């Protein structure tokens, strides 16, 4: 009797092992960030360099994080109504405090003994940073996107300047006005705009500039270059020098605008316990420096 192929005594052939296929979507998702980073690296001239360690060699000064005497009688002004207020300018005659906010508004805070009222004054449609009050009721604003602005007391906005030496401002930041009407201001970086400012810090190169604007001749002059994130600026009470903040270097420097040292740059204070942002002179022999971060 012929044997059947279905004989239970015969073992069935083992199945061929299936080849494992590489999950293409997973591979693509893994490679895409790498390829994108390579492309950005090729297109963006990001060229990091170490900060000058010999200028940062000393440890930051040690200060108390809290001054109970300063806090006596202090109050919160405009709490919940000011989005990212930056610089401030105070008009003692009208008792109005001006500040630029993250939403583009320059707001005025009316100070009273009982309470304070916040008013939306002018929207620059940019990012108002430094604010200084002019001699004719105007506000001079360093706008991170727009450049140097003049805002009349009626709220009309005029761009005074947006470039110097053929190089457009990327991050106009601090501003102050001398008694003779000359406007001094900073461009934190000529390379990186506000949304990319972290790259300026990471690159570690001095892209900042200090400049002046003459409202009579309407000329913009570059006074100092190669500053490390040039930020706040304040005219000295003698009107012969400026104090300017270099944020990433944790220091403030003095630049002479008149006298035998005109054009010279020297140390004012260094090794600050944080990153200096804005600076104001209080009329009583003191400079007040706002630190963006503290050690």
C-alpha positions in Angstrom: 0.0 0.0 0.0 1.6 3.3 -1.0 2.6 5.6 1.8 0.7 8.8 2.2 2.6 12.2 2.3 0.6 13.0 5.3 2.2 10.3 7.3 2.4 11.4 10.8 5.8 9.9 11.1 7.4 12.4 8.8 8.5 15.8 10.2 7.2 18.9 8.3 9.9 21.2 7.0 10.9 24.1 9.3 9.6 27.5 8.2 12.2 29.9 6.8 13.0 32.7 9.3 11.6 36.1 8.3 14.0 38.9 7.6 13.7 41.7 10.1 13.1 45.0 8.3 14.4 48.2 9.7 11.6 50.5 10.7 12.2 53.3 8.2 10.0 56.0 10.0 12.0 55.4 13.2 15.3 55.7 11.4 14.2 58.8 9.6 13.0 60.4 12.9 16.4 59.6 14.4 18.4 61.0 11.5 16.3 64.1 10.9 17.6 66.1 13.9 21.2 65.2 13.1 20.8 66.3 9.4 18.9 69.5 10.5 21.7 70.4 12.9 24.3 69.8 10.3 22.4 72.0 7.9 22.0 74.8 10.4 25.7 74.5 11.3 26.6 75.0 7.7 24.2 77.9 7.1 24.5 79.8 10.4 28.0 81.3 11.0 27.9 80.3 14.7 31.5 80.4 15.8 31.9 79.9 19.5 34.9 81.2 21.4 35.8 81.1 25.1 35.2 84.2 27.2 38.5 86.0 28.2 39.1 84.0 31.4 41.9 86.4 32.5 39.2 89.1 32.8 36.8 86.8 34.7 39.5 85.2 36.9 38.3 86.6 40.2 35.3 85.2 42.1 32.1 87.3 42.1 31.7 89.6 45.1 29.6 88.2 47.9 26.5 90.1 48.8 23.3 89.4 50.7 20.4 88.3 48.7 18.1 90.3 50.9 18.3 93.7 52.4 15.6 94.1 55.1 16.3 97.8 55.4 15.7 98.4 51.7 12.4 96.4 51.8 11.0 98.5 54.6 8.1 100.5 53.1 8.5 98.9 49.7 5.5 97.9 47.7 4.7 96.1 44.5 3.7 98.4 41.7 1.5 97.3 38.8 1.5 93.7 39.9 -0.3 91.5 37.4 -0.6 94.4 34.9 2.9 94.6 33.5 4.2 91.8 31.3 8.0 91.6 31.5 8.7 95.2 32.4 12.3 96.1 31.4 13.8 99.5 32.0 12.1 102.3 33.9 12.0 106.1 33.6 10.4 108.4 36.2 8.9 111.8 35.7 8.9 113.5 39.0 6.6 116.3 37.8 3.8 114.1 36.7 4.6 111.3 39.1 4.5 108.9 36.1 6.7 105.8 35.8 7.4 104.7 32.2 8.3 101.1 31.4 8.5 99.0 28.2 6.8 95.6 28.3 7.1 92.3 26.5 3.8 92.8 24.6 5.2 95.9 22.9 3.3 98.4 25.1 5.0 101.2 26.9 3.0 101.6 30.0 2.7 104.5 32.4 2.2 103.8 36.0 0.6 106.7 38.0 2.0 106.6 41.5 -0.3 107.6 44.4 0.1 107.4 48.1 -2.9 105.0 48.3 -2.5 102.9 45.2 -1.2 103.0 41.6 -2.9 102.9 38.2 -1.4 101.3 35.1 -2.1 102.9 31.7 -1.4 101.6 28.2 0.3 104.5 26.6 2.0 103.5 23.2 2.6 100.2 21.5 5.8 100.2 19.4 4.9 96.9 17.8 8.4 95.8 18.8 10.1 95.1 22.1 10.7 98.4 24.0 13.7 97.9 26.3 15.7 101.0 27.4 13.6 104.1 28.2 14.7 107.7 28.9 12.7 110.9 29.2 13.8 113.8 26.9 13.9 117.5 27.6 10.6 118.3 25.8 8.3 115.7 27.2 9.2 113.0 24.8 10.3 109.4 25.6 13.4 108.0 23.9 13.2 104.2 23.6 15.7 101.6 22.6 13.5 99.0 20.9 15.0 95.5 20.4 13.4 95.2 17.0 12.8 98.8 15.8 15.9 100.6 16.8 16.1 104.0 18.5 12.7 105.6 18.8 11.3 109.0 19.7 7.8 109.0 21.1 6.2 112.4 21.5 4.1 113.4 24.4 1.1 112.9 22.1 2.2 109.3 21.4 3.5 109.6 17.9 6.4 107.2 17.2 9.4 108.1 15.0 12.4 106.0 14.2 15.5 108.1 14.9 18.0 105.5 13.7 18.3 101.8 13.0 21.9 101.4 11.8 25.4 102.7 12.2 28.4 102.4 9.9 26.2 100.4 7.5 25.4 97.8 10.1 21.8 97.5 11.2 21.0 97.1 14.9 20.0 93.7 15.9 19.2 94.4 19.5 19.0 98.1 20.6 19.0 97.8 24.3 20.0 100.6 26.8 19.6 104.4 26.4 20.2 107.6 28.3 20.2 111.3 27.4 22.9 113.9 28.4 22.0 117.4 29.5 23.0 118.8 26.1 20.5 116.5 24.4 22.9 114.0 23.0 21.5 110.5 23.1 23.7 107.5 24.1 22.5 104.0 23.5 23.7 100.4 23.0 23.2 97.7 20.5 23.7 94.5 22.5 24.6 92.5 19.4 25.0 93.4 15.7 24.8 89.7 14.9 21.9 88.1 16.8 18.4 89.5 17.2 16.4 89.3 20.4 14.9 85.8 19.8 18.4 84.5 19.1 20.2 86.4 21.8 21.0 83.2 23.7 23.3 82.4 20.8 25.2 85.6 21.4 25.9 84.5 24.9 26.8 81.0 23.9 29.1 82.2 21.1 31.1 84.2 23.6 32.2 87.0 21.3 31.9 90.7 21.7 29.2 91.8 19.2 28.0 94.8 21.2 28.4 98.5 20.4 28.0 101.8 22.2 26.7 104.7 20.0 25.5 108.3 20.1 22.7 110.0 18.2 22.7 113.8 17.7 19.1 115.0 17.5 20.3 118.2 15.8 22.4 116.7 13.0 20.6 113.4 13.2 23.9 111.6 12.9 24.7 108.2 14.5 28.2 107.6 15.7 29.8 104.4 16.9 31.8 105.1 20.0 32.9 101.7 21.2 32.9 98.3 19.6 33.7 94.8 20.7 31.5 94.9 23.8 30.2 91.7 25.4 26.4 92.1 25.2 26.3 95.8 25.7 23.3 96.6 27.8 22.2 99.5 30.1 23.9 102.9 29.9 23.9 105.9 32.2 25.4 109.4 31.8 27.4 110.5 34.8 26.3 113.5 36.9 29.4 115.4 35.7 28.3 114.7 32.1 31.9 113.8 31.2 31.5 110.0 31.0 29.1 107.1 30.7 28.7 103.9 32.6 27.7 100.9 30.5 26.9 97.3 31.4 28.5 94.3 29.7 26.1 91.6 30.7 28.0 88.4 29.9 31.2 89.7 31.5 29.5 90.6 34.8 30.9 94.1 34.8 30.3 97.8 34.1 32.8 100.1 32.3 33.3 103.8 32.1 33.6 105.6 28.8 34.7 109.2 28.7 32.8 111.5 26.4 34.6 114.8 27.4 37.9 116.0 29.0 41.5 114.8 28.8 40.4 111.1 28.7 37.8 111.6 26.0 37.4 108.3 24.0 39.0 106.2 26.7 37.4 103.1 28.2 38.2 101.8 31.7 36.9 99.6 34.5 34.1 100.9 36.7 33.1 97.7 38.6 33.6 94.0 37.8 33.0 90.6 39.3 29.4 91.5 40.0 27.3 88.8 41.7 25.1 88.4 38.6 24.5 89.6 35.1 24.1 93.4 34.9 21.2 94.6 32.8 20.0 98.1 33.4 21.7 100.9 35.3 20.4 104.2 36.6 21.9 107.2 38.5 19.8 108.3 41.4 21.0 111.9 41.7 22.4 111.2 45.1 25.8 109.7 44.3 24.7 106.2 43.6 24.3 104.0 40.5 21.6 101.3 40.8 22.3 98.2 38.7 19.6 95.6 38.0 21.0 92.1 37.8 19.2 89.7 35.4 20.5 86.7 37.4 22.4 86.3 40.6 25.0 83.8 41.5 
